[in-house]
Amino acid sequence: MFSNMMMVIIGMAAVTYLPRMIPLVALSGIELPVFVQNVLRNVPYATLGALIVPGVFFIQEDIWFGIIGAIAAFAVAYLGLNVIVVVMGSILTLLGYGLLF
């Protein structure tokens, strides 16, 4: 039992680590074209949008909670700030909204 669990953990670690490590090592000495750099720079925001938009429409209790959170996230993302700042800005906005209403 323990051996099987360890094999699962090691396998999951390898499956998680290898796809991140291989491009880093393979592309470390290569200068990517400007177009590819611009596309890769926007991937975090596309991912954030893919995570936020469905959540906005599936909130059960207060739809405004989702709409205000999405507006805050998109506004901060529009400023070009880091993804962590975008998430924290949305969280702080919703904290304020929750405290007021």
Sequence and secondary structure as in RCSB ss.txt:
>XXXX:A:sequence
MFSNMMMVIIGMAAVTYLPRMIPLVALSGIELPVFVQNVLRNVPYATLGALIVPGVFFIQEDIWFGIIGAIAAFA
VAYLGLNVIVVVMGSILTLLGYGLLF
>XXXX:A:secstr
 HHHHHHHHHHHHHHHHHHHHHHHHHTTT    HHHHHHHHHHHHHHHHHHHHHHHHT SS HHHHHHHHHHHHH
HHHTT  HHHHHHHHHHHHHHHHHH 
